[in-house]
């Protein structure tokens, strides 16, 4: 349960990144680099205390995607995301 709650914090970071003015594809997807996600999570203090924080971040993004909160297409260097 705690992991799911922490995953919502990552969702908050992703939503913040989606709110930044950036180019959107016709289908509404926006590219977010893994570096942007990582730095956003670091600033939010989401990943402290995990042994392999980058892998945990990616697992948390998958939890949010599986829960239907975001759509995501994985590509080299990041993901195309829509809310």
C-alpha positions in Angstrom: 0.0 0.0 0.0 2.8 2.5 0.9 4.4 1.9 -2.5 1.1 2.9 -4.3 0.9 6.0 -2.2 4.5 6.9 -3.0 3.6 6.2 -6.7 1.0 9.0 -6.5 3.8 11.4 -5.6 5.6 10.4 -8.8 2.3 11.0 -10.6 2.3 14.5 -9.1 5.8 15.1 -10.5 4.7 13.8 -13.9 1.6 16.0 -13.9 3.8 19.0 -13.0 6.0 18.3 -16.0 2.9 17.9 -18.2 1.8 21.4 -17.1 5.0 23.0 -18.5 4.5 24.5 -21.9 5.9 22.0 -24.4 5.1 20.6 -27.8 2.2 18.1 -28.0 1.6 15.5 -30.6 -1.8 15.5 -32.3 -2.9 12.7 -30.0 -2.2 14.8 -26.9 1.0 13.0 -25.8 4.0 15.1 -24.5 7.6 13.9 -24.3 9.1 13.8 -20.9 12.7 12.7 -20.6 13.8 10.3 -17.9 16.2 13.0 -16.7 13.3 15.4 -16.2 11.4 12.8 -14.3 14.4 11.9 -12.2 15.2 15.5 -11.3 11.6 16.2 -10.5 11.4 13.2 -8.2 14.7 14.2 -6.5 13.4 17.7 -5.9 10.2 16.4 -4.5 12.1 14.0 -2.2 10.1 11.0 -3.5 12.9 8.5 -3.9 14.9 8.9 -0.8 15.6 5.7 1.1 15.5 3.4 -1.8 18.5 1.3 -2.7 18.0 1.6 -6.5 16.0 4.8 -6.8 15.9 5.1 -10.6 14.5 1.6 -11.0 11.9 2.4 -8.2 10.9 5.5 -10.1 10.3 3.6 -13.2 8.2 1.0 -11.3 6.2 3.8 -9.7 5.5 5.3 -13.1 4.3 1.8 -14.3 2.0 1.6 -11.3 0.5 5.0 -12.2 0.1 3.9 -15.8 -1.4 0.5 -14.8 -3.9 2.4 -12.6 -5.1 4.3 -15.6 -4.0 7.7 -14.4 -1.7 8.3 -17.4 -1.1 6.9 -20.9 2.5 6.2 -21.7 4.6 5.2 -24.7 8.2 4.3 -23.8 10.9 5.4 -26.1 14.6 5.9 -25.9 15.5 8.6 -23.4 12.0 9.0 -22.0 8.3 8.5 -22.4 5.5 10.1 -24.4 2.8 10.8 -21.7 -0.7 12.0 -21.5 -3.1 12.4 -18.7 
